[in-house]
Amino acid sequence: MSKKIAVLVNEDTMQRCSCGGCLKAFMNKADSFERYADEDIELVGFTHSGGNLAKKIESFKKKGVTTVHLST
């Protein structure tokens, strides 16, 4: 069974960033994702912190997300 992960990016950052670095790190299990080197992981959500954050977190929970990474 894979660990379900979501990434939450600062809304202002998302205005000027393609988030390619975060996605690459996730796919390669590098940087902040190195801790999952020996685990099967699945990216379930990738969004910004704006809007209805409580609704987003609830959606993560419904999808089985157990870990949320915060990006600056």
C-alpha positions in Angstrom: 0.0 0.0 0.0 1.4 3.4 -0.9 1.7 6.4 1.3 -0.6 9.2 0.0 1.0 12.6 -0.1 -0.2 16.1 -1.0 1.9 19.2 -1.6 0.5 22.6 -0.5 2.3 25.6 -2.1 2.1 29.2 -0.8 -0.4 31.0 -3.1 2.0 33.9 -3.8 4.8 31.5 -4.8 2.5 29.7 -7.2 1.9 32.9 -9.1 5.6 32.9 -10.2 6.6 29.3 -10.1 5.9 26.3 -12.3 6.4 23.9 -9.3 8.6 21.8 -11.5 11.2 21.6 -8.8 8.8 20.1 -6.3 7.4 17.6 -8.8 10.9 16.6 -9.9 11.9 16.1 -6.2 8.8 14.0 -5.6 9.4 11.8 -8.7 13.1 11.3 -7.8 12.5 11.0 -4.0 15.0 13.8 -3.6 15.3 16.7 -1.1 12.3 16.7 1.2 11.1 13.4 -0.3 14.3 11.5 0.4 12.7 10.1 3.6 10.5 8.0 1.4 13.4 6.2 -0.4 12.2 2.8 0.7 8.5 3.5 0.5 5.9 3.4 -2.3 4.5 6.9 -2.5 1.6 8.5 -4.4 1.0 12.2 -5.1 -2.7 12.7 -4.5 -2.9 16.5 -4.4 -0.9 19.5 -5.4 -2.5 22.9 -4.8 -1.9 26.3 -3.4 -2.9 27.6 0.0 -5.5 30.2 -1.3 -9.2 29.8 -1.4 -11.1 27.5 1.0 -8.2 25.8 2.7 -10.4 23.8 5.0 -12.3 22.3 2.0 -8.9 21.4 0.4 -7.7 19.7 3.6 -11.0 17.8 3.9 -10.6 16.6 0.3 -7.1 15.4 1.1 -8.5 13.4 4.0 -11.2 11.8 1.9 -8.6 10.7 -0.6 -6.5 9.1 2.1 -3.7 11.6 2.3 -1.6 11.0 5.4 1.2 13.6 4.8 1.1 17.1 3.5 4.3 18.8 2.4 4.4 22.6 2.7 6.3 24.4 0.0 7.4 28.0 0.4 
